[in-house]
Amino acid sequence: MSEEAISQLEAGVPALSGVAFAAARRHVLASGQSVLQSENGVLYEVFPDGHKVWIKNVEPPQPVIFGRKYTIR
């Protein structure tokens, strides 16, 4: 497989992961379970009927630059 072909496949990973994540979230909610969701610096538990329960405040998301290496502490 050529480098160009690999790069094209890798370029599609973010979109595919977003689709998979959204489908998994729908599946969990459809099964009657709750999910955790971060929104505007707040972590919520979201229930199948749509209501949200505050869990805690969290740090806002950090922007990620493509190709840069990050150290997680």
Contact map, one row per residue, 1 for C-alpha under 8 A:
1110110000000000000000000000000000000000000000000000000000000000000000000
1111110000000000000000000000000000000000000000000000000000000000000000000
1111111000000000000000000000000000000000000000000000000000000000000000000
0111111100000000000000000000000000000000000000000000000000000000000000000
1111111110000000000000000000000000000000000000000000000000000000000000000
1111111111000000000000000000000000000000000000000000000000000000000000000
0011111111100000000000000000000000000000000000000000000000000000000000000
0001111111110000000000000000000000000000000000000000000000000000000000000
0000111111111000000000000000000000000000000000000000000000000000000000000
0000011111111000000000000000000000000000000000000000000000000000000000000
0000001111111100000000000000000000000000000000000000000000000000000000000
0000000111111111000000000000000000000000000000000000000000000000000000000
0000000011111111100000000000000000000000000000000000000000000000000000000
0000000000111111110000000000000000000000000000000000000000000000000000000
0000000000011111111000000000000000000000000000000000000000000000000000000
0000000000011111111100000000000000000000000000000000000000000000000000000
0000000000001111111110000000000000000000000000000000000000000000000000000
0000000000000111111111000000000000000000000000000000000000000000000000000
0000000000000011111111100000000000000000000000000000000000000000000000000
0000000000000001111111110000000000000000000000000000000000000000000000000
0000000000000000111111111000000000000000000000000000000000000000000000000
0000000000000000011111111100000000000000000000000000000000000000000000000
0000000000000000001111111110000000000000000000000000000000000000000000000
0000000000000000000111111111000000000000000000000000000000000000000000000
0000000000000000000011111111100000100000000000000000000000000000000000000
0000000000000000000001111111110000000000000000000000000000000000000000000
0000000000000000000000111111111000000000000000000000000000000000000000000
0000000000000000000000011111111111100000000000000000000000000000000000000
0000000000000000000000001111111111100000000000110000000000000000000000000
0000000000000000000000000111111110000000000000010000000000000000000000000
0000000000000000000000000011111110000000000000000000000000000000000000000
0000000000000000000000000001111111000000000000110000000000000000000000000
0000000000000000000000000001111111100000000000110000000000000000000000000
0000000000000000000000000001100111110000000011110000000000000000000000000
0000000000000000000000001001100011111000000011100000000000000000000000000
0000000000000000000000000000000001111100001111000000000000000000000000000
0000000000000000000000000000000000111110001111000000000000000000000000000
0000000000000000000000000000000000011111111100000000000001000000000000000
0000000000000000000000000000000000001111111100000000000000000000000000000
0000000000000000000000000000000000000111110000000000000000010000000000000
0000000000000000000000000000000000000111111000000000000011111000000000000
0000000000000000000000000000000000000111111100000000011111000000000000000
0000000000000000000000000000000000011110111110000000011111000000000000000
0000000000000000000000000000000000011110011111000001111100000000000000000
0000000000000000000000000000000001111000001111100001111000000000000000000
0000000000000000000000000000000001111000000111110111100000000000000000000
0000000000000000000000000000100111100000000011111111000000000000000000000
0000000000000000000000000000110111000000000001111110000000000000000000000
0000000000000000000000000000000000000000000000111110000000000000000000000
0000000000000000000000000000000000000000000001111111000000000000000000000
0000000000000000000000000000000000000000000001111111100000000000000000000
0000000000000000000000000000000000000000000111100111110000000000000000000
0000000000000000000000000000000000000000000111000011111000000000000000000
0000000000000000000000000000000000000000011110000001111100000000000000000
0000000000000000000000000000000000000000011110000000111110000000000000000
0000000000000000000000000000000000000000011100000000011111000000000000000
0000000000000000000000000000000000000000111000000000001111100000000000000
0000000000000000000000000000000000000100111000000000000111110000000000000
0000000000000000000000000000000000000000100000000000000011111000000000000
0000000000000000000000000000000000000001100000000000000001111100000000000
0000000000000000000000000000000000000000100000000000000000111110000000000
0000000000000000000000000000000000000000000000000000000000011111000000000
0000000000000000000000000000000000000000000000000000000000001111100000000
0000000000000000000000000000000000000000000000000000000000000111110100000
0000000000000000000000000000000000000000000000000000000000000011111100000
0000000000000000000000000000000000000000000000000000000000000001111100000
0000000000000000000000000000000000000000000000000000000000000000111110000
0000000000000000000000000000000000000000000000000000000000000001111111000
0000000000000000000000000000000000000000000000000000000000000000001111100
0000000000000000000000000000000000000000000000000000000000000000000111110
0000000000000000000000000000000000000000000000000000000000000000000011111
0000000000000000000000000000000000000000000000000000000000000000000001111
0000000000000000000000000000000000000000000000000000000000000000000000111
